[in-house]
Amino acid sequence: MKKYDTVFLDRDGTLNFDPGYINHLEQYEFYGFTIPALIRMALHGNRFCIVTNQSGIARGLINEENLEEIHDFIRSQFQVNELRLLGIYYCADHPNTESDRRKPEIGMFLEAAEDHNIDFKKCLIIGDDVADIQVGQRLKMDTMLVLTGRGKLTQDTLPAGIVPTFTADNLMEGAKLLELLG
């Protein structure tokens, strides 16, 4: 398994089903392969950080208290499974608002790096959206596009010059691919 300083993870469509604007814990569901895939990656010393755009807050579709409840649940699942989660960083801004935090901008990543002494050149970002690949390329990280969530559409519509380091059907297949590279 290739070991990274930190594996950055997108949330919706990467770790969990994405029905759109998840506002209640009852709507949140990890994919069945998510925790086993993360355990597989963690066995080789990888630590994790979740970075997620949550524009539903700015749109009035997601309540921040409910979002925190969802994130508490995610933290508990990482803890129960002995997965090292450095933090969950989210951007509540509307896509039409200028923001240095909203992916593909780098603000959330800089905050995480400052909080946890992260070396981006030794990191991987895994996500299902072009913004995940773009921010990874900007920070000189390895990038992995997973074909869950919006991943298949993203793969079919990637702009010229935006090429993920790796592509995998899902997080588990991505973990297996990283094992082969070890």
N, C-alpha and C positions, 0 to 999 in steps of 0.2 A: 504494500500500500504506500502510495506516495504520501509523505507527511508534510503538512502545511503548518505555518505559524498559526493561521486561523482560517477556518472555512466559513465564509459568509454565506448565509442562506436567505433567499427570498422566502416569503411566507406563503401567501395565497397562490395556489396552483403549483407550488413546489413541494411544500410540506403537507398541505391539506387541500381538500376539494375547494373549489372556488365558485360558489353559486352566485357571487357578486355581493359586495358590501355586507360582510358578516357582522351583525350587530348584537348577537346574543351567543352565549356559550353553547347553547343547544344547537346552533347552526354550524359550529366549528367541529370538523372531523378530520383527523390526520388520515392520510392514505395508509392502508394496511402495511405497506412496506417502509414507511417513514422511520419509525423508531428502530426496527431491525437494521436498516441501512445506516442510520446514524451510529448505532452501536458498533457496527462493522468498521466505520471510519474512525471511531473513537478508540478502538482497540490498538490503533497504531499511533496514538498520541495526539490526534487532531482535536482541537478545541473549536467551538462554534460561536457565531454571532449572527443574530437575525436582524436583517435590515428590510424594512417594508414601507412602501407608500400606502397611506391610509387616507386617501382624499375623501372618503365617505364622511369623515368628521367635518371637513369644510363644507361639504355638500348638505350637511344636516341629516345624513342617513345612518351615521354611526355615533353612538353616545360614548364619550371618552371613558366613563366609568365602566361601561360594558366592555370596551376594548381592553381596559386594564384587567378585568376579570378573565378575559380570554388569554391575555398574556401571562397572568398568574397561573392559569391551567397549563399553558405551554411550559413555563418554568418548572412547575411541579413534575411534569412528565419527563423533562430532562433530568431533574434531580433524582426521581425514583429509578431512572435507568442509568444513573451515574454518568451522565453526559455533561461535559464541561461547557456550560452556556455562559459566555462572558456577559451578554446583555441582549436586550431587544431594543432596537432603535427604530422609531417610526417617524414618518413625516405626515402631518395632518393637512398639509397645504393642498389647495385646489390646483389642478394641472395648469390653469391659466394664470396662476400667481407666480411671480418671479421668486424663486427660492433656491438657495444653495444647498438645501437639505434633500430636496426631492430627487430621487434617482431619475435620470442618469447623472445628476450633480453629485458632488463628493462630500457634502457637509456631514451626513450621518457617519460616513466612513472615517472622516477626520476626527470626529468626536470619539468614535470607538477606538481609534488608534491612540489618541491621547489618554483615554481611560485605561487602556490595556497594553500599551507599548507594542503595537502591532507593526510589523514590517510588511507593507503591501506586496512587495516583490516576492514574498514567500507565502502568498495567500492564494486562495481559490474563492471565486464566487459562483454559486449555483442558483440558477433562476430560470423562469419560463418566459421572460420578456426581453425585448431588445434593450431596454434600459439597464437590465442587469449585466448584459454583455458589454454595453457601452461604458458603464462606470468601471467595470473590471479592466477594460482596455485602457481607460484613462489613467488608472492607478497602477498599470503594469502587472496586474494579477493574471493568473490562469483563470479561464472562464469555462463554465459548463452550462450548456443549454439543455434543460430537461424538456421532454416532449409531452409532459402533463400540463394541465391548465391551459394556458395560451401557447404553449411551446410549439405545437405543430404549425399553427398559424404564424408564429414568430419565425420559425425555420423557413417557411415559404416566402416570407416578406422581408428578410434581413436586407438592410441597405448595403450597397457596395462598400467594401472595406471593413464591415462588421462581421467577423468570423470567429465563432467560439473556438477555444482551444480543444474542447471536447463536446460531443453531443451524446446524450443517452436517453433511452426511452423513458426512464424515471430515475428517482433517487437511488433505488437499489441497484439498477444497472450501472449507474454512475459510480457507486461504491465498488462494484465488481471491476469496472474498468480501471479505477484508481489502484486496486489491488494488483492488477496485471502490470501496472507501471512501476510498482514498488521496487 
